[in-house]
């Protein structure tokens, strides 16, 4: 349709020029002396024709420049057409969160507008994003489907609509400034277009910490001999389940016991030991329902009976391994 209008315009202009008996512009001579020698008198009629020719030539040049600008031949000129990117994006939320591997993650949720004629997933934008912390590039990552903050790959954004997209990067440190840039293809794949540039000071970024649904308490700790000359530590624990499903201590809670910086090894009390309790021992793997508590005991071999034992009890069902209890046990007075 536009091409037809352009053709009509040029035809009308050609007719106008012919009606006025305008010929092509006369080539200007560079030799001024020769030009003066060839000067002839110009009659009033010829002067008017020359003036009309110059005016129409100027109009023609101006018209051509305007049309070239409108059709995008000169992108820098006002009115030049701009290329459309595959998508547009703006920042919706930024936060940090832990991961099962113990790493800290930076998560950036985006409002993404799909400019294509096909569906795109909520995580398509991740392919076009780059981030750096204090100038060093960050590796991309993802949130586990079990995380309440995760946006699933199954979420799609239909053509012409806007939906949530998600970027995830691994953070080697939680100090400094993260620079983000997203560069996507144009719809015709003829160019790359920057659709978003932003920076985030991690000191001001929201930090999400999971809330545990369990409670653990160390009710007692005893150092004893295993009957073979090795000191062992017997730890008594009460485990409470506040989650919405039945579970056990051994499934939900991670245990870390260290002495002299070295992890203690689990062991068993020998048969007929005065502290042996088969029920408390088996309770470690016994499921309990919501709101219930159970007592249990753990046994560890000690490296010595002088240095304290440092312990951590961790909710390993949370994405960031929430520490439920962190303390130390003095074994020197036993």
N, C-alpha and C positions, 0 to 999 in steps of 0.2 A: 504493500500500500504506500509506504514512504517513498520507495523507488519510483512509483508511478507519479507521485506528486513532484518529486525532484525533476523528472523528465519533462513534465508539463511546464514547470517553471523555466527551464532552460530553453524550451521551444518558444514560449511566449517572448522571452528576452531576445531570441534570435530574430523573430518576426519584427519586434520593435526596432531592432537595429537596422534591418533591411528597409523598413518603411522610411526610416530617417536617412537612408542611404549612407550608413556609417561603414566605413571600411576598417580594416585592422589598424591599430595604432602605428603611426609612422615611426620608423627606427630613428632614434636620436643620434646625431652626428657628434663625435667627440672632438673633432677639430673645429674650434671656435672660429678661426680665421677663415676656413673654407665656408663655414655656415654663413658668415657675414657677406662673403662674396656672392653667394647664391640667393641672397635675400631678394624677394620681389614684393611689390605692393600687394596688400591684402584688401580686398573690397569689403564693405560692411556685411554683405551677404555671406561671403566666405568666412568672415570673422565669427558670425553667429553660428555657422555650421561647425567651425572648429571648437567653439565654446561648448556647443551641445555635445559634440563627440567626446570632449574631455570630461564633461559632467557624467555622461552615461558610462564612460570607461571607469571612472572612480566609483560609481554606484555598483557596477559589475564586480569590481575588485572587492569592495566592501561586502557585497552579498556572498561572494565565494568564501571569504574568510569566515563569515558568520556560519555558513552551512558546514564548513569543515570543522568548526569548533563544536557545533551541535552534534555532528556525527562521530565525534571522538577522535578525529585525525590529529588534533592538538589537545591531548589530555590535560595539559597544564592550564589551558584557557578556561575562564568561567563558562559554565554551561556544558563542558565536555562530559560525556557519559562516563560513569565509573563502573568497574567490574564488580560483580557480586560474588562474595565468598560462599563456599559450601555451607557455612554456618556462621552465626554471630554468637558471642558469648559475653556474659557479665558475671562478676563474682557475687555469689549468694551467701556463702559462709566459709570461714577458714578455721580449722582447729587441728590440734595434735592429739594423737591417741597411741597407745601401746599396741604391740602385736604379739602373737604367740611365740615368735622367735626372740622376744625380748627387745626388739628394735622399736624406736620411736618413729611414728609416721606423721607426715604433714598431709592433711586432707583438705582439698579445695573443692567445694560444691559450686557449680555454675548453673546459671540460667542459659540454656542453649536453644537457639532458634535454628530450625532446619530449613535451609533455603533450597534444598534439592527437591526432586520429585519422587524420592524413595525414602523408606524408613531408615533411620540410623539409631544405633543403640545409645544408651546413656553414657557409655564409656568410650565411644568413638573419638571424642575430643582428646582423650589421653594420647592418641597416636600423634597428635600435632603439637603437643605441649612440651616445653623445655623449662627446667627450673635449675637455679644454682643457689648455693648458700655461701655467702662471702666470696663469690667468684668461682667456686668449685661446683661442677655439675652434679646434680642429684639423680640417683637411680630411681626409676619408676617402680611402683609396687601396687598392691591392691588390698582391700579389706576383705576378710573372710566373710562368707555368707552368714555366718553365725553372729557377726557383729551387727548390733541394732543400727549402726550408722552407715552400713554398706548400702550402696545403690546397685541393684542387680543388673547383670548384663541383659536380662530378659526385658527390662524396661526400655521401650522404644519411643522415639520421637517421630511423629508422622510429618510428612511434608507440610511446610508452612506453619507448623505449630512450635511452641516453646515448652521445653521440659527440663528436668534436672540432669546435669551431667556431673561426673566426678573425676577428679585428679588425685592421685596418691603418690607421694614421694617418700623415700627413706631419708631420715635425718641422722647424720652422724653426730650432730650436736643440736642442742636446743637454744643456742645463743647465736645471734647474728641476724642478718637480713636475707630473706629469700627473694630472688628476682624471678618473675614468671613472664614468659612470652609464648603466645599461641599463634602460629602461622599456618594457614590452611590454603588449599587450592582454590582458585577461582572456579566458578561453575563450568566454564569452558576448558578448564585445566591448562590455560595459557599462561598463568602467572600464579605466584604465591602472594597471599595477602595477610598482613598482620592484623588480627582481629582483637587482640587483648595484650596489654603490657601492664604489669602491676608489681608492686613490691610489698613484702610483709615483714615487719620486725617481729621476730619470734617472741620477744619479751611481752608483746601485747596480744599474742594469739591465744585464743581459748584452748585450755588443756582439759581433755575429757578423761576422767578416771572412772573405771567400772565400779559398780557397787556389788559387793559379794552377797550371796544369799545364804551363807553359812556362818556359823560361829564356832570357834574352837577355844578351849581353855586347858592349860596345863595345870592339873590339880595336885600333882605330886611328882617327885623325882628321887630315885634311890640308886645309890651305887652299891653293887654287890659283886661277889665272886661267882664265876660260872662253874666252880667246882674243879676247874683244871688250871687254876692260877691266873686267869685273865679277868681283869675288872670289867664289869658291864654296867651300863646305865639303863635303868628301867624307868620309863616316862609314862605317867598316867594322864590321859586326855579325855575330855568330854566334848563330843561332837554333836552340834545341833543343825538340823536341816530346815531351812526356811524357804527353800525353793518350791516350785509347784509340782515337783515329781519326786518319786522315791529315789534315793541314791545312797551310796556308802562313803565312808571316810576315805578308803583307799582309792576309790574312783575319783573323788572330787578334790581331795587335798594332797598337795605335794609337800614332802618333808625334806628339809635340809638341815643336817646336824654336822657341825664342823668343830674340830679340836686342833689347835695349832695350825689352822688354815687347811686342814685335810679332812675330807668327808669321812664320817664314821660309817662303818658297815653294820647293817642289821644282823642280828643273830637271834638265837633262841635260848631260853633257860633250859637246863638239862632236866630230864625226868626226875621227879621227886624233890626238885628245888623248892624251898619253902615259899618263894614268891611266885611260883608258877600258877597261872590261872588260864585254863584253856578257853573259858568263855570270853574273858577280856582280850585274849589273843585273837580269837576268831571274829570278834566284833569289828575288827578293822575292815572286813569285807562284807559286813552285814548291812543290807539296805534298810533304811528307815524312811518313813513317810514324812510329809510336810508337817512341821511343828514338833517333831519328835527329837529326842536326844538319846545318845548312847555313850556308855563309858568303854574305854579300850586302853590297851597298853602297847608300847613299843619298846624294843630292847636293842641296844647298840653296844658294840665292843669299844672300849676306851683305849686310847693310846697311852694314857697315864692317868693318875688320880690327883694331879696337881693343877693343871690348867683348865680354865672354864670351857664349857661346851656352848657354842653359839648356835641358836636354832631359828629357823624360819618355817612357818606353816603358810602355804600359799594356796589360794583358790585357783586351781588350774583350769577351771571351766570358763574363767573370764579371759577376754582377749589380751589383756595386759597383765595377767598373772598377779592379781591383787594379793598383797601380803596381809594375811589375817593376824599373824602374831610374830613378833620378832623380839627375842629376849636371849638371855644367857643363863646357864645353870652352873653354879659353883660346885665342883666335885671334890675340892681339896679338904673339906671338913668331914668327909665320909670315912 
